[in-house]
Structure formats: C-alpha cells, structure tokens
Amino acid sequence: MKLKGKLSLYFVLATGLPLIATVLILYFYLIGGLSRIENDNIRSALKSMKTHFEREGDNLSQRVARALRADDYQLLQILLTKNRQGQIDQSKLIDLTGEYQNLLKLGFLEIVSPDGNILASGIRPTDFNRPTDFGFIDQILENGSVTGFTSYRVGEDKYLSYINGQVLTYNDSTVAIFIGGIFLDDYYLREMQLPYNVQSAVLSGRELYASTFDPNLKELLKLELNNRMAEEFTDDFELGEVDYNPYYQLLYSLNEGIRYQIMLLYPPSYARLLTAQSFRIYAVVAIAGILIAGLLGYAFAQKLSAPILELARASEKISQGKFDRKIIWFSNDEMGTLVDGFNEMYDRLKRSQQKLIQAEKLAAWNQMARKVAHEIKNPLTPIKISIEDLRRSYQKNEKEYNQILENASSTIINEIDKLKRIVDEFSSFAKLPSPELKQIKAVDLVKDSLKLYNNLIQEGRLIIKTKEDPGNVLADKGLFSQALVNIVKNAIEADPEGTIEVTVSREEDQAVISVIDHGPGISEKIRAQMFTPYFTTKAGGSGLGLVITQRILFDHEADISVNSEEGRGTEFVIRMPVVK
C-alpha cells in the first residue's frame, strides 16, 4: 500500500474507531439500563398483582361471610324452615341469593347442600336441585373456608373465577355451603393497576379465558396459543407487528391437575424503540462520519504526501542520473525543512555529477589521446624508416634507388592511409550526434534496424523472436540501428555459417534485446577489454566499434552486457527502459 493510502487508512481508523466505539457503548449502556428498568417494572407488576389477589381474596371472603350473616341469618332461617313435605321455600331462597349477590357485588353466589346439590344460584336461577359443577366441596367442608381459582360456566361462556367457599353451620351441623366469586374477564383485567403498556391474559394451558387485548389481537393470541404447547409459551412472540416478552404468575387452583396463570406481556418500551431507532440513526451517522473522514483523510493524505511523493520521484530521477527537477514547496514546517535539505543535496549532487562528467570526459580524452598517439606512432615508424632508406640511397647514388623509391613510396602511402583511417574514425567518434529520441515499439525498432539482413532472415540464419512484447521505448532509429547492426555484424563474423538469434522480451520496467551466436565464444580476459577504445582482436579492426555502440546505448539510457563462455557462443544483452 502506498503512503497516501496508508495515511488515508490511518485517518479513517483514528476517526472511525472512536466513533463506532462511542455509538456501541452508548447503545449497550442505554439498552442495559432500559432492560434493568423493564425488569424492575415487571417484578413490581408481579408483586403488585400478587398483593392485589391477596387483598381481593380477603375481601371476597368477607363478602361471602356477610352473605351468611345477612339480615340476622335470614338465609339460614329459610334453609331451616321446611313445609309439611319437608321442603324449603325454594323461590324465596333463590330471590334472596340473587339480591345478596348484587348487593355484595359478587360475580355469582351459589348455595350448595352438604351433599353437593345446588340449592340456589344468583346468576343461574334455574339451576337448583342438581349437582354443583364445583369439585372441591369436600375441601370446603374439611377446612371450613377455601379461597382460590376455578373455572365457572355461564350458559355457553366459560370464565376463570376467583371464589371463596364457606360452610354455614347450626348447632354444630352443616346446613349449607356458600360459594361466592368474581369473574376474571376482560373488564376485570383492564381495571387491574399494571404498569403502562403492559398487557395481561388469563389462561390455562392453551385455553385463553380473558385478556386486555383488543378483539383482533385477542384472536391472534388464541392462534399463537394453539400453535404452541403451554410449556413452550415462554419465548418472545409477535402480535400485531409488536414483539412481546411473556412473564407468568401462577394462580392457586382449586382443581387438581389444572394450572391457572396470568401472563403479563411486556412490549418494548417507547424508550427502547426510540433507542433502537436512534441506534440506526447513529449507525448511519457513524458510516457517514467514516466516509467523510475517509474523504478528508484522503485530502489531507494527498496534501501531506505530495512533497514526500515529489521527493520519491525526484530521488528516483537522481538515481537514474537525471538532474532535471527540483522540488518547489512553500512551507516553513518540518516538511519545508526536508524539501530545502533535499534541494540543497540536489544542487550538490548536480555539481558533483557535472564535475565527475568533466573529469570522466577529461580522463576519457586523455586515454583516447594516448591511444591515438600510440596508433599514430605505429605508421610513423615505417614512414620514417622508408624516408631514411630513400635519403641514404639517394645520397649514395645507389643503382637500386628506383626500386627503393618505389618500395618507400608504397610503404609511405599505405601508412598514410592508416593514419587517415585512424583520424576519420576518431573524428567520427568525437562528432557522434546526440540522439533524437522518439517513442517507438521495441519490437518494431529491432525489426527496422535489421532490415539490412533480410536475406539472412529469409534464409533462417537470423531469427528474430518475441517472448513478451515490452511495449514502447524512446530511441533514435538511426543511431540505435547503427549500434544493433554492429553487434549483429560481430555475431555473424564470429559464426559465419551458424544461426544468430535476436530475442525481444521484457523484465519488469525494461525492454531486453539479446543477440546470441554459437561461435567460439570470448575469453574472460578479452571480455574485460572489449569496450576499451582501439582494442581489437580482428586483423585491420579499428577497436572503436563496440566503444561507439556503448556510447550510443548510453545516450539511450540503455545498458549493454556480455555473457560468453569459450566454445559455447556469446550473448550480447541490451536493457533499456520502457515508456510507462
């Protein structure tokens, strides 16, 4: 990852992580606090409901007792007074039972004989002289008074009722059993003082007796009960697109094997819903904040990394020997100090490079001058000897003077030709023009340079291959052609009858051109001097061919290297930068 990307990422992390952490901590803190409040409310509701039924039971017991004692035991008098047929005044008993039921605000009041037959019912006047529906008469007779919950049917409707049963005695004999109760219907549940928004329902197993829901939700609750086993009805469930958490309070059942319970349904509080909605808003804000932080981070990273990237690019140019760019940065901070230091280093390196180039040029010309002087001395010696022989023969008036003149003239002319060739080649090297670089495909550059050898290409003795197209390079076609032709010419001379292979490929950011021959190879000693001016192993060679080739490639920012082994051929490798 590049510096700009790293800086952008660091900025996003530095800004985004605290933001995300803050949102999560705030959310979980609020949720935890709300959960504790809701749990406290539920415990309070359950406790309040338990206290309510305890008070309701005491009150119910008092009302049934009042029915027993009402009007100086008027009901007892009716129960004890019988006609000649041994019958009580049934009609009057039923009427008074109904009156006391209404007077004491009971849901129902029922008088049952000790053997379990109904004597009178305030809510069901026609029910008498038949067995009662209550199956806990013996329990009342045994304890004298019993309070608890049981089901009670009125016509087609079935209710859960909270009842109290008491024994009416006279002279230690049981006269009757008074059973009074209230119905836990929808109205009763709505009148219970429960926390705001808490719904309640009365059920036994899958059977729903009453609830505080509206009719539609009540039907949904019945379906939910039918779809689950009672013992499984403990998980959260949804009614009317609202999730409820159920809590249960068991009720004291007077029927063996039947369990009655009140279910409190606690929906998510408004605060919890608001918190969840707020969390979504926080999440959107956090994401937007991270995106904004990313954009700002990218902008800041671009601004911060701009001088560093400039330094990197300038350093790369300097490493390539190009001193063509200084960095312009107007700042008085540490970055400005760094840029100023780099520019100062740039100036010093440029001056050092110029001095080095001048020194290298001077050294090269000194070496070249010595080589030229040496090469010039070689033909001067035979010229001098020829002139001396000619002068000596002339002075002595020798008969062979004409022959000596002919030989001397021939020698002098040949050596002067050598001098002329040396001077011409030196002049050619000294006047080598600067390349006019233009963009061209490397493969096309090689093929155009070797058109001179089309006959060898057609014969299959010169093969041009492309392993991987390196793309474009900057080159002067004329000068580069001169360099490549010189290398191929040497390869052909090394192996006149063999095959020469020219391969174009790419290695990283460089175009690679290799020329391989299968000739006798070159020794290590000769390889060390191959690019030395006037060094040659050929008869009549000038020793400047590879020097000129190296100079041309140097002007193309290209390198040339030689791989060779005696008896196994030679490979010249040219590496030049590709255009990015």
VENRABEL-V335360 format. One record per pair of residues at least 12 apart in sequence whose ideal C-beta (glycine too) atoms are under 6 Angstrom apart, sorted by the first residue. I is the first residue (numbers start at 1). GAP is how many residues later the second one is. If there is no record, write none. Layout:
i=I gap=GAP
i=I gap=GAP
This chain:
i=3 gap=302
i=4 gap=297
i=4 gap=301
i=7 gap=294
i=8 gap=289
i=8 gap=290
i=8 gap=293
i=11 gap=286
i=12 gap=281
i=12 gap=282
i=12 gap=285
i=15 gap=278
i=16 gap=274
i=16 gap=277
i=19 gap=267
i=19 gap=270
i=20 gap=266
i=23 gap=259
i=23 gap=263
i=27 gap=252
i=30 gap=245
i=34 gap=237
i=34 gap=238
i=41 gap=154
i=42 gap=205
i=42 gap=224
i=45 gap=149
i=45 gap=150
i=45 gap=153
i=45 gap=219
i=46 gap=203
i=49 gap=200
i=57 gap=90
i=60 gap=104
i=61 gap=86
i=61 gap=103
i=63 gap=41
i=64 gap=100
i=64 gap=102
i=64 gap=114
i=64 gap=116
i=67 gap=33
i=67 gap=111
i=68 gap=100
i=68 gap=110
i=70 gap=30
i=78 gap=14
i=78 gap=15
i=79 gap=96
i=79 gap=97
i=93 gap=27
i=94 gap=26
i=94 gap=31
i=97 gap=12
i=97 gap=14
i=97 gap=23
i=97 gap=25
i=98 gap=24
i=101 gap=21
i=106 gap=74
i=107 gap=74
i=107 gap=75
i=107 gap=76
i=108 gap=15
i=108 gap=73
i=109 gap=13
i=109 gap=71
i=110 gap=69
i=111 gap=65
i=111 gap=67
i=112 gap=20
i=112 gap=65
i=114 gap=60
i=116 gap=15
i=116 gap=16
i=116 gap=21
i=117 gap=14
i=118 gap=12
i=118 gap=14
i=136 gap=118
i=140 gap=25
i=140 gap=37
i=144 gap=23
i=145 gap=21
i=146 gap=19
i=147 gap=17
i=148 gap=104
i=148 gap=106
i=149 gap=13
i=149 gap=102
i=149 gap=104
i=149 gap=111
i=150 gap=104
i=150 gap=105
i=159 gap=24
i=159 gap=26
i=160 gap=24
i=160 gap=42
i=160 gap=49
i=161 gap=20
i=161 gap=22
i=162 gap=19
i=162 gap=20
i=163 gap=16
i=163 gap=18
i=164 gap=16
i=165 gap=12
i=165 gap=14
i=166 gap=12
i=184 gap=18
i=184 gap=26
i=185 gap=25
i=186 gap=24
i=189 gap=21
i=189 gap=23
i=190 gap=22
i=197 gap=70
i=198 gap=66
i=198 gap=68
i=199 gap=13
i=199 gap=14
i=199 gap=66
i=200 gap=12
i=200 gap=62
i=200 gap=64
i=201 gap=62
i=202 gap=60
i=204 gap=56
i=205 gap=25
i=206 gap=19
i=206 gap=20
i=206 gap=24
i=208 gap=14
i=208 gap=17
i=217 gap=22
i=217 gap=23
i=220 gap=19
i=224 gap=13
i=242 gap=25
i=244 gap=21
i=244 gap=23
i=245 gap=21
i=246 gap=17
i=246 gap=19
i=247 gap=17
i=248 gap=13
i=248 gap=15
i=249 gap=13
i=307 gap=22
i=307 gap=28
i=307 gap=32
i=310 gap=17
i=311 gap=31
i=314 gap=13
i=323 gap=27
i=326 gap=17
i=326 gap=20
i=327 gap=12
i=368 gap=165
i=371 gap=162
i=371 gap=163
i=372 gap=54
i=375 gap=47
i=375 gap=159
i=379 gap=36
i=379 gap=39
i=379 gap=40
i=382 gap=29
i=382 gap=33
i=383 gap=29
i=383 gap=32
i=386 gap=22
i=386 gap=25
i=386 gap=26
i=389 gap=15
i=390 gap=14
i=390 gap=18
i=425 gap=117
i=425 gap=119
i=429 gap=115
i=429 gap=119
i=435 gap=41
i=435 gap=44
i=435 gap=120
i=436 gap=40
i=437 gap=37
i=437 gap=39
i=439 gap=33
i=439 gap=35
i=439 gap=140
i=440 gap=35
i=441 gap=31
i=442 gap=28
i=442 gap=31
i=442 gap=62
i=442 gap=69
i=443 gap=23
i=443 gap=61
i=445 gap=30
i=446 gap=58
i=449 gap=32
i=449 gap=35
i=461 gap=38
i=462 gap=38
i=463 gap=38
i=464 gap=38
i=465 gap=38
i=466 gap=38
i=467 gap=38
i=468 gap=37
i=468 gap=38
i=470 gap=36
i=470 gap=41
i=470 gap=108
i=471 gap=107
i=472 gap=107
i=473 gap=38
i=473 gap=103
i=473 gap=105
i=475 gap=81
i=479 gap=73
i=483 gap=66
i=483 gap=69
i=483 gap=70
i=486 gap=59
i=486 gap=63
i=487 gap=28
i=487 gap=85
i=488 gap=27
i=491 gap=24
i=491 gap=26
i=494 gap=23
i=494 gap=25
i=495 gap=22
i=495 gap=23
i=495 gap=24
i=498 gap=20
i=500 gap=17
i=501 gap=15
i=502 gap=13
i=509 gap=69
i=510 gap=65
i=510 gap=67
i=511 gap=65
i=511 gap=67
i=512 gap=63
i=513 gap=61
i=514 gap=57
i=514 gap=59
i=515 gap=57
i=516 gap=55
i=517 gap=52
i=517 gap=53
i=518 gap=51
i=519 gap=50
i=521 gap=43
i=521 gap=44
i=521 gap=45
i=521 gap=46
i=521 gap=47
i=521 gap=48
i=521 gap=49
i=522 gap=42
i=522 gap=48
i=523 gap=43
i=527 gap=35
i=530 gap=16
i=531 gap=15
i=531 gap=16
i=531 gap=19
i=533 gap=14
i=556 gap=20
i=557 gap=20
i=558 gap=16
i=558 gap=18
i=559 gap=16
i=560 gap=14
i=561 gap=12
